[in-house]
Amino acid sequence: MSTTSTGPSVPAARPGDGPVVPVAEPGRGSGGPDRVVPTWTDPVAVQASELIGGPWGRHAMTGRALFWTPLRVCLLFTVLVLAAAWVKQAPCADGNWTGSKQYTHFCYSDTVPLFGLRGLDSGQVPYLDSEVEYPVLTGGFMQVAAMLARAYDGLASSVGVLPTVVPVQSYYVATCLLLSLCALLTTRAVLGLAGRRPWDAAMAGLSPLLFVHVFTNWDLFAVALATLGMWAWARRHPVLAGVLLGLGAAAKLYPVLLLFVLFLLCLRAGRLRAWLAATLAAAVAWMAVDVPIAVLAPENWARFFALNGSRPADPDTLWNIALHITHDKILDGPLAEGQSPSVLNLAVACSLVALAAGVTALALLAPRRPRVAQLAFLLVAGFLMLNKVWSPQYSLWLLPLAVLARPHWRSLLLWQATEALLWVPRLLWYLGTDHKGVKVEWFFFAVGLRDIAVLVLMGLVVRDVWRPELDRVRQSWPGTDDPAGGVLDHADDRVARSRRTSVGRPGLSRPADR
């Protein structure tokens, strides 16, 4: 990356001016930028650039760097955040959590206690030898990390020059290395999905949310698979996209929501053949992973599904806050031992059906077909808001979708600041007031801030969908439709044609009219 300029001046745009469209025919030969320059378009990027000499110069060249390309810079950003996250987690790495270290040092991770609780320390295989409350491919991820850890332990004991650590620490290090690879793959996929806006991937790589929760659980594995699946769809490989989304669903079920989004958009565009290919491939990939385990260990395989039906509302959900405020006088009331929250389950199901109906209406009635990332973000964020489970690391599901749906540093950082803030009162509440922790009301206050931030971000995306002239992606480069759309990119509409009112709006280019 070079910031060399042939003149001292910068573009006339200033922070707050809105999107800046580069020259109409950009390219290396013309001397103009061949991609969107964030220090010309984003106020936060403009201010941050002062640390390295200011915004990109008016006559600076892009695409000439021999090594520091946008991809390598964004991957470097991700590595730096991963290194900082590792330092934050280091006090918990050896499993010695005396004195509630996991709460006082804010380094709790599910991977450490489950190493022993699920028999990985004794060589048991998830599902076949022990119960695991996660989808099958996540259990496979845990097993791979355990195998790598045992291989290292054996090598360290035989060679003698490698440091010897307790088994749980070698397992934790192996898990963190694998999750770091997932983070790098996610950043790479976001860059591939961003089209002419490669620097948007820096928003994923420099994420405060990634810093806080990258090693909390195994969710980043599913996030990487889902984002790679979206990238394959964008490259017009629907079968490969389906395989990756199916594998993602075998690690965490939320990628199924992305298939629903693709269905709605393909329905509007009349491209259902591509969606059908992706869905069939996803089903085959999911069954290839799940069916063998379901046959060999049916009870352990079904545990994940049974747990989702029987578990009560998680602490940081709207349902739990409502139960707390009403002293458990609504929904099912106080639950007996082993009782499933049937009323809560019904309320959640009805809420999610209403969410799906709302997203469907937006997809079909918007003046211009929404971009894939916009609709995916709205559906996944709404699912988290209305579901009875929102584990803290689930917010990682939203990270690549939010970056692609609304690549705006300020709004993304404000939302992620609430996610990072929520981690503090959550762990201090777990610590307990007897040990200098906080009361549950402080935790609920932080939950409310996070929910408001997510709702505001959702509202901004809905506004961009309903008023496409405000969409930063479509307005950042002439003729841009949906860089992540694949077969949907520049496709004409077959459904809801009467709602297409974008003709004549400044800055919009309707491919069908060109």
N, C-alpha and C positions, 0 to 999 in steps of 0.2 A: 504494500500500500504506500503510495507516494502522495504527499501533499504539496509538491512543488508547484509553484505558480509563476507564470511569466509576467505577472503584474501584481501590484499591491492591492488592487481592488477585489471585492467579492461581489456576488450578485446583489441586485438591488433588494431582493426579498429580505424581510426581517422577521423575527419570531412573531407569530400571531397572524402573519399574512395568509396562512393557509397553504395548500399544496402548490408547488411550483412545478410546472410542466417544462421539461427541457426542450431544446430545439426540436423542431418538427421532424427533422431527419438526422437524428444523432448518429454518431459513428466515430470510429477512431480516425478515419480519413479526414472528417470534417473538423476534427479538433474538439468537438463537443463530447459531453459525457455519453456513454453507451448504457448507462443505468441511472436509476434515481440516486441522487446524492443527499443523504440524510441531513448533512449540515446546511443544506439549502432549504429544507422543508420542515424540519422538526425543531421546535424551540429548545427542547432539552439537549438534542444533539448539537445544536449551535453553541449552547453554553458550555457543554462538556468539551467541545473541540478547542476551547481556549487553552486547555491544559497542554495541547500539543501544537499550538501555533495558530489556532483559529480555523474558520470554515475553509472548505475546499476552494481554491482560487478559481476565478472566472475562466482562465485559460489552461487550467491543469488538465492533464490527460488521464483517462482511465483505461484499464485493461493493458497497461504496460509493465506492471510489476512482475519481476521474474520469480519471486518467491512469496511475498506477502500479498497474496490474493485475498479477496473477501472471504473465501472459504477458510483459508488457513488462519486468518485473523479471528474469525468467529469461532473456529475450533480452539484457538489459543485462549480466547475469552472463556470458553467452557472449561478448559483445563484449569485455568486460574480459579474459577468458582469451585470446581471439584476439589482442588487442593485446599482452598479455604474451608470447605465443608468437611474435609478429612481432618483438618486441625481441630475444628469444632467438635468432631465426634471422637477424637483420640482418647479422652478420659474414660469412655465407655467400651473401648475396643477389647479389653481383656476380660470382660464379663464380671469384674470385681466391682459390684455396685453397692458396696457397703456405704452406709450413711445416705442412702437414696441419691447417690451420685448422678444417676440418670436424670433426675429432676433438677437438682441444684446446678448441674453443669449443662442442662438443656441438650443432652446428647442421647436421649432415649432412642432405641431402635428395636423394632420387633425381631430383627434377625438374630440378636444375641440370646434372648431367653428361649426362643423357639428352637434353637440349635439343640438344646437338651430336651425340651418338652416334646419334641416330635421325633426323638430318637436318632437324630443325625449324628450325635456324638458317639453312638454305639454302632453305627453302620447300618441302621435301619433304612429301608427304602420307603419314601412317602407313598401312601395309599396301599402299597402291597404289605408293608409291615407296620405302619403307624397311621393314625388319623391325621389329616391335614385339612384345615378349614379354608383352603384356597382352591381355585380352579387348577386343573391338572397340569398345565404347562408351567404354572408358577411353582408347583411342587417339583417339577423337573428341573427348574432353575435352581431351586434349593439343593437338589441332589447333585447337580453339576458342581456347584460351589463346594459342597461337602467332599466330593471326589478330588477336586483340585487341592483342597485344604489337606486331605489325607496324603496326597502325593507330595505336597511340600513338607509335611511333618516327617514323612519317611525319608525324604532326601536330606532334610536338615539333620536328622539323627544319624544318618549314615555318612554324610560328607564331613560334617563337623565345622565347616567354615560359615555356614548359614546360621542366622540367629534362631534359636529354639524358643517357641512360644507355646502357650497353652492352646489346646485344640480349638476352643471357641474363638480365639483371636485369629488364628490362621483361617478359620472359616469366615470370620467377619471380613478380613482383608480380601479374601477371594470374592466374597459377595460384593464388596465395594468396588473392586476392579471390574467385575462384570457389569455392575450398574453404571459405572463410569463409561464403559463402552456404549451402553444404551444411551447415555446422555449425549455422547459425541454423535452417534447415529441419528438421534433426534434433531440435533442442530444441523447436521448435514441435510436431512430430509426437509427441514424448514427452509433452508437456503434454496433447495431445489424447487420447493413449492412457491417461493416468493417471486419468481419471474425476474422482472427488471428491478426488483427491490432486494438484492441479495443481502444488504446490510440489515434487513429485518431479522435475520437469523441471530444477530448480536443481542436482540431482545430476549431470545431464548437462552443464549449462552451466558449472558450476564444477569440471569434471573435471580432475585432474592428468594423466590419460591424454591428454585432449584438448590440454592445454598442451604436452605433450612431442611428440606425434605428428601433430598436425593437418596439418602441412605436410611430413611425411616422405615421403609418397607420395600417390597419388590415391584411396586406399581410402575416404575420407569421402564421395566421390561415390556409391559403391555403398551405403554405410551410410545416406545420406540417402534414396536411392530405396527401399531395403528398409524403412526405418522409415515412410516415407510410405505404402508399400504396406500395412503393418500398420495404419496409421491408416485407410486406405480400407476395409480389411476390418472394422475396428471400427465404422465408420460404415455397415456393411451395403451396401457397394458392391463385391461380389466381382470383377466384371469390371475395374473400375479398379484394384483391389488386384492382380489378376493382371498387368495391363499394367505397373504399377510394379515388381512383383517380377520380371517378365520382363526389363524394362530393367535392373534391378539385376543380374540374372544375366548380362546382356550386358556389364556393367562389372566384375563380380567374381562368380564362380560361387556363392558361399555362399548367396545368397538362395534357391537351389533347396531348401536344407535347410528353409527356412520353409514351403515348400509341402508337404514331407513331414510336418512337424508339424501343419499344418492338416488333412492327410489323416487322421492318426491321431485327432485330436480330432473331426473331422466323422464319422469312422467310428463312434466311440463315441456320438456324439449323433444319428446318423442324419440328418446334414445334408450328404450327399455331393454333392447337386446344386449347392450353393454352391461347394464345393471344385472340382467339375468345371468350373464356369464360370470360376473363377479360374485354374485350371491351363491351360485352353484359351487364355484371354486371355494368360497368361504365355508360352505356346509361340508364339503369333502375334507377340507383341511381340519376343521374342528372335529369331525367324526374320526379322522385318522388318529388324532391325539386322544380323544376321550373314550371312544368305544372300547379299545383294548383294556383300559383301566376299569371301565364300567363292567366289563365281562369278568375280569380277574378279581376285582375287589369292589363289588357293587355297593356295599354299605359305606365304605370309606369314600368312594366316588360321590355318592349321594349326600355326603355330609355337608358339603358346601351349600347345596340347594336347600337342605333341611334347615341349616343354620339361618339362612336368609329368611325363611318363613317363621322361625321361632324366636329370633332375637328381638328385643325391644328397641325402642328409639335410642339411637346413639346420643351421647351427651351434647354434641354441638349441632343438633338439628332443630328446626323450628318446632317439630313435634315434641321433642323433649322439653323445650322451653315452655310450650303451651301446657304440658303436663305439670311442670314445676309451678307455674303461675297459678294453676287451678288446683294444686295439691292433689293431683291424680284423680280429679273428679270427672274427667272427660275421657272419651275413647273407651279403653278397656278397664280403666281404673287400675288399682294395684294388682299386679299379676302374681298368681300363686307359683310355686316352684314347678318349672317345666311347662307352664301355660303359655300358649302362643297368643300374641296380640292380634286376634282376628279382626277386631274393629279397626285397629291401626292399619293393618295390612289392607283392609278394604278402602280406608280413606286414602292411603298412599296410592293404591291402584287407580282409584277414580281421579285423583289429582294428576297422575301421569298420563291417563287417557286424555284429560282436558289439555294438558301440555302438548301432547302429540297432535290434537285437533288444532290448537293454536298455531303450532309450527307448520302444519299442513296448509292452513289458511294463508299464512304469510308467504309460504313457498309458491302458492298458486295465484295469489291475488296481488302480489307486489308489482309495481309498475314495470320493473325489470327483474328478470330471474335472479334471485340471490346467488351470491357466490357460495361454493361448497363450504368454505371455512366459516362464513357467516352463519349459515343455517346449522352447521355442526356445532359451533360454539353455543348457539342459543339452546339447542336441544340438550347437549351434555350439561351445560350450566343449569338449565331448568330441572334436569333430572337430579342433579346434586341438591338443589334447593328443596325439592319436594320429596326426595327419598327419605327413608327413615335411618339411613346410614350415610354419614359423611365423615369417614376417617380423614385425619389431617392430610395424609399424603395423596388422597383422591384429588386434591386441587391440582396436582401435576397433570391430570387428564386435560385440564383446561389450558395449560401453558402454550403448547404449539397452536392450538385452535384460536386462542385469544390473540396471539401474535399475528396470525394470518388473517383473522377476521377484522381486527382494527389495529394496525401497526402504528401505534402512537405511544411514545415513551411515557408521557406524563400519566395518562390514564392507566397504563399497564403497571407502572411503578406504584401508583397509589393503591391499586387493588392488591398487588403483591405485598405491599407494606402492611396491609391489614392481615394477610395470611401469616407473615412473619410475626407480627404482634400477637396474634392468637396463640401461637406456640408457647409463649411465655406464661400467660395466666393458666393455660391448660395444664402445663407441667407443675406450676406452683399450686394449682388446685389439687392435683394428684398428691403433691407433697403433704398437704393438710395444714390447717391452721396451727396445729400443735407443734409443727416443725417449721414455723415461719412461712407457711404457705399463704394462699389467699382464699377468700370465700368464693362460693360458686357464682355469686352475682357478678364478680369481676370477670369471670370466665364468660358468662352469658353476655356481658357488655361487649367483650371482644368479638364474640360470635356475631352479635348484631352489627358491629362495624364491618366485619367481613361480608356479611350477607348484603348490607347496603351497597358496599363497593361492587359486589358481583351484579346486583340488580341495576346499578347505574351503568356498568359496562354493557350489560344486556340491553338496556334502554338505548344506549348510543349505537349499538349494532343494529337494533330494530330501526332506529331513525335512519341509519345509512342505507338499510335495505329499502325502506319506504321512500327515501329521497336519495336516489343513487347518485345525484350530482354532488353529494357530500361524502361519498365513499372514497377514502384516501387512496385505495389501491387503483380503482378505475380512473381516478382523476390524476394520478401521478405520471401517467405515460400515455401518449396519444394512441387510441385504438385498443386499450386494454379492456378485456372483458373479465375472464376468470383464469388466472395463471394455474390454479389448482383444479380446473374443471375437466381437463382431459377432453373427452368427446363432447362435453358441454360447452367448452370454450368456443365462443363465437357461433354457437348453435342457435338456430331460430326457435321460436316457441311454437308448440302445437296446441297447448292448452292455455287458457286465460289470455288469449291474444288481445281481447278488448281492454285489458288493464295496462297494456304497454303504452304509457303516455310520455315516454322519454323524448319523443321527437321535439326538437326545438329547444330543449334545455341546454344551456351553455355548458360546454365541456364534455357532453356525452356523445359517444359515437356508437350508433346501433349497427352491428355488423350486417344485419339483414338488409339495411337500406343503402349500404355502400356500393 
